[in-house]
Amino acid sequence: MNHFEQAVSRFLDYLRDQKRVSPQTVRAYRTDLSQFSAYLEEQFGAERLPGPEEIDTLTVRGFVARLGRSSLEKSSVARKLSAVRSFLAHAVRDGRMESSPAESISSPKVPRPLPQTMTVDEIFNLLDGIEGDDLAALRDRSILELLYAAGLRVSELVALDQDDLDLHAKMVRVLGKGGKERMVPFGKQAEGSVRLWIERSRTLRARSGSAGALFLNLKGGRLTDRSVRRILNRRLREAAIHARLSPHVLRHSFATHLLGAGADLRAIQELLGHSSLSTTQRYTHVSMDSLMKVYDKAHPRAHRVGKSGEKT
């Protein structure tokens, strides 16, 4: 293992063990830094691959320029630059260099799309449309109820154990990004659905190797992110909601609906586990966009009226 690869390995260990980032995030950083390593090999040769302290600003700029000339989206270029920037910043913290050569390099400006949400009616159609009292229906209903009721990330949901729930108080203990713990309330509908799922899944848990997990597949294993995505899309089809949506849309809808009902932005930030208020403020734009659509559709002076009296 050369000097550069050793530095990457230390950085990934730091992300995994100290920052407590998800395995998916570690894989993404490894992929992006492998691409940076391939660029360095082109420039310096495999035999002279530089360590972090030998990388200068021109080298990083050259890497970004190469990415910019490819067919990559600006968002992908920005993500790869962010990976390199974080890697070099870690080398500075590690005492291997005095300053990062990537500090002065700006990321490509990426238009930030507004979070995708569902309407309140669509949420009700989705949740009320899960019929039946078989195990799959009970589980799917409780999963989607809890995702929407508590605004959870799907990774947070599948990591939940039964001990993380206080059904009497209607509170759930969530381990979020960076190992940050928060307590989130949920409502009566979610409480009833989850309670029924736990009671009816006892036999399944008795033969399971993951008995403590809150949500299981029908073979007794802990449910995965991918399984929750499949569950949501199947239930969307059954509710005649013709869209392929990520489970994250329930989290976005949770925040947008709370904001629309008058909830304080700081309170929503705490519920979502955002470290920065600016992240939560995206939902104000969603609410304003929805508000303007309602205004344009309903207000009698929202449209220009021609001489004939027709709206134009």
DAVENCOR-V643183 format. One record per backbone hydrogen bond with DSSP energy under -0.5 kcal/mol. CO is the residue of the C=O (numbers start at 1). NH is the residue of the N-H. E is the energy in kcal/mol with one decimal. If there is no record, write none. Layout:
# DAVENCOR-V643183
co=CO nh=NH e=E
co=CO nh=NH e=E
This chain:
# DAVENCOR-V643183
co=2 nh=6 e=-2.3
co=3 nh=7 e=-1.9
co=4 nh=8 e=-2.3
co=5 nh=9 e=-2.5
co=6 nh=10 e=-2.2
co=7 nh=11 e=-2.1
co=8 nh=12 e=-2.7
co=9 nh=13 e=-2.1
co=10 nh=14 e=-2.1
co=11 nh=15 e=-2.2
co=12 nh=16 e=-2.3
co=13 nh=17 e=-3.3
co=14 nh=18 e=-2.0
co=14 nh=19 e=-2.1
co=15 nh=21 e=-2.1
co=22 nh=26 e=-2.1
co=23 nh=27 e=-2.3
co=24 nh=28 e=-2.0
co=25 nh=29 e=-2.4
co=26 nh=30 e=-2.4
co=27 nh=31 e=-2.4
co=28 nh=32 e=-2.3
co=29 nh=33 e=-2.6
co=30 nh=34 e=-1.8
co=31 nh=35 e=-1.6
co=32 nh=36 e=-1.7
co=33 nh=37 e=-2.4
co=34 nh=38 e=-2.1
co=35 nh=39 e=-1.8
co=36 nh=40 e=-2.3
co=37 nh=41 e=-2.2
co=38 nh=42 e=-1.7
co=39 nh=43 e=-1.9
co=40 nh=44 e=-3.0
co=40 nh=45 e=-0.5
co=41 nh=45 e=-2.1
co=45 nh=48 e=-1.0
co=46 nh=49 e=-0.8
co=51 nh=54 e=-1.8
co=52 nh=55 e=-1.4
co=56 nh=60 e=-1.7
co=57 nh=61 e=-2.8
co=58 nh=62 e=-2.3
co=59 nh=63 e=-1.9
co=60 nh=64 e=-2.3
co=61 nh=65 e=-2.7
co=62 nh=66 e=-2.3
co=63 nh=67 e=-2.2
co=64 nh=68 e=-2.5
co=65 nh=69 e=-1.5
co=66 nh=70 e=-0.6
co=67 nh=70 e=-1.1
co=67 nh=72 e=-0.5
co=73 nh=76 e=-0.5
co=73 nh=77 e=-2.0
co=74 nh=78 e=-2.6
co=75 nh=79 e=-1.9
co=76 nh=80 e=-2.2
co=77 nh=81 e=-2.4
co=78 nh=82 e=-2.1
co=79 nh=83 e=-1.8
co=80 nh=84 e=-2.1
co=81 nh=85 e=-2.9
co=82 nh=86 e=-2.5
co=83 nh=87 e=-2.2
co=84 nh=88 e=-2.5
co=85 nh=89 e=-2.2
co=86 nh=90 e=-1.9
co=87 nh=91 e=-1.5
co=88 nh=92 e=-1.5
co=89 nh=93 e=-2.2
co=90 nh=94 e=-2.1
co=91 nh=96 e=-2.4
co=91 nh=97 e=-0.7
co=92 nh=95 e=-1.6
co=100 nh=103 e=-1.2
co=102 nh=105 e=-1.3
co=104 nh=106 e=-0.6
co=108 nh=110 e=-0.5
co=109 nh=111 e=-0.5
co=111 nh=113 e=-0.8
co=119 nh=123 e=-2.2
co=120 nh=124 e=-2.4
co=121 nh=125 e=-2.6
co=122 nh=126 e=-2.4
co=123 nh=127 e=-2.7
co=124 nh=128 e=-2.9
co=125 nh=129 e=-1.0
co=127 nh=130 e=-1.0
co=129 nh=131 e=-1.2
co=134 nh=138 e=-2.5
co=135 nh=139 e=-2.7
co=136 nh=140 e=-2.8
co=137 nh=141 e=-2.4
co=138 nh=142 e=-1.9
co=139 nh=143 e=-2.5
co=140 nh=144 e=-2.3
co=141 nh=145 e=-2.4
co=142 nh=146 e=-2.2
co=143 nh=147 e=-2.4
co=144 nh=148 e=-2.0
co=145 nh=149 e=-2.9
co=146 nh=150 e=-2.2
co=147 nh=151 e=-1.0
co=147 nh=152 e=-0.8
co=153 nh=157 e=-2.1
co=154 nh=158 e=-2.4
co=155 nh=159 e=-0.8
co=157 nh=160 e=-1.5
co=160 nh=214 e=-2.5
co=161 nh=164 e=-1.6
co=162 nh=165 e=-1.8
co=164 nh=173 e=-2.8
co=166 nh=170 e=-1.3
co=166 nh=171 e=-1.9
co=170 nh=186 e=-2.0
co=171 nh=166 e=-2.8
co=172 nh=174 e=-0.6
co=172 nh=184 e=-2.5
co=174 nh=176 e=-0.8
co=174 nh=182 e=-2.3
co=176 nh=179 e=-1.4
co=177 nh=180 e=-1.2
co=180 nh=176 e=-3.4
co=182 nh=174 e=-3.1
co=184 nh=172 e=-2.4
co=187 nh=191 e=-2.3
co=188 nh=192 e=-2.6
co=189 nh=193 e=-2.1
co=190 nh=194 e=-2.7
co=191 nh=195 e=-2.4
co=192 nh=196 e=-2.0
co=193 nh=197 e=-2.1
co=194 nh=198 e=-2.5
co=195 nh=199 e=-2.3
co=196 nh=200 e=-2.5
co=197 nh=201 e=-1.4
co=199 nh=202 e=-0.9
co=201 nh=205 e=-2.5
co=202 nh=206 e=-2.0
co=203 nh=207 e=-0.8
co=204 nh=207 e=-0.7
co=205 nh=208 e=-1.6
co=208 nh=211 e=-0.5
co=210 nh=213 e=-1.7
co=212 nh=162 e=-2.7
co=215 nh=223 e=-2.2
co=217 nh=220 e=-2.0
co=220 nh=210 e=-0.8
co=221 nh=217 e=-3.1
co=224 nh=228 e=-1.8
co=225 nh=229 e=-1.9
co=226 nh=230 e=-2.0
co=227 nh=231 e=-2.5
co=228 nh=232 e=-2.6
co=229 nh=233 e=-2.3
co=230 nh=234 e=-2.2
co=231 nh=235 e=-2.4
co=232 nh=236 e=-2.4
co=233 nh=237 e=-1.8
co=234 nh=238 e=-1.9
co=235 nh=239 e=-1.5
co=236 nh=241 e=-2.8
co=237 nh=240 e=-1.6
co=240 nh=242 e=-0.9
co=241 nh=243 e=-2.1
co=243 nh=245 e=-0.8
co=246 nh=249 e=-2.3
co=247 nh=250 e=-1.6
co=247 nh=251 e=-0.7
co=248 nh=252 e=-2.4
co=249 nh=253 e=-2.4
co=250 nh=254 e=-2.3
co=251 nh=255 e=-2.0
co=252 nh=256 e=-2.5
co=253 nh=257 e=-2.9
co=254 nh=258 e=-1.9
co=255 nh=259 e=-2.4
co=256 nh=260 e=-2.4
co=257 nh=261 e=-1.2
co=258 nh=263 e=-2.5
co=259 nh=262 e=-1.6
co=264 nh=268 e=-2.1
co=265 nh=269 e=-2.2
co=266 nh=270 e=-1.9
co=267 nh=271 e=-2.3
co=268 nh=272 e=-2.5
co=269 nh=273 e=-1.4
co=269 nh=274 e=-1.8
co=276 nh=279 e=-0.8
co=276 nh=280 e=-0.9
co=277 nh=281 e=-2.0
co=279 nh=282 e=-1.0
co=280 nh=283 e=-1.9
co=281 nh=284 e=-1.2
co=281 nh=285 e=-0.9
co=282 nh=285 e=-0.6
co=282 nh=286 e=-1.4
co=283 nh=287 e=-2.4
co=284 nh=288 e=-2.3
co=285 nh=289 e=-2.4
co=286 nh=290 e=-2.3
co=287 nh=291 e=-2.6
co=288 nh=292 e=-2.5
co=289 nh=293 e=-1.7
co=290 nh=294 e=-2.1
co=291 nh=295 e=-2.6
co=292 nh=296 e=-3.0
co=293 nh=297 e=-1.7
co=294 nh=298 e=-2.4
co=295 nh=299 e=-2.9
co=299 nh=302 e=-1.9
co=304 nh=306 e=-0.5
co=304 nh=312 e=-2.7
co=306 nh=309 e=-1.8
co=310 nh=306 e=-2.5
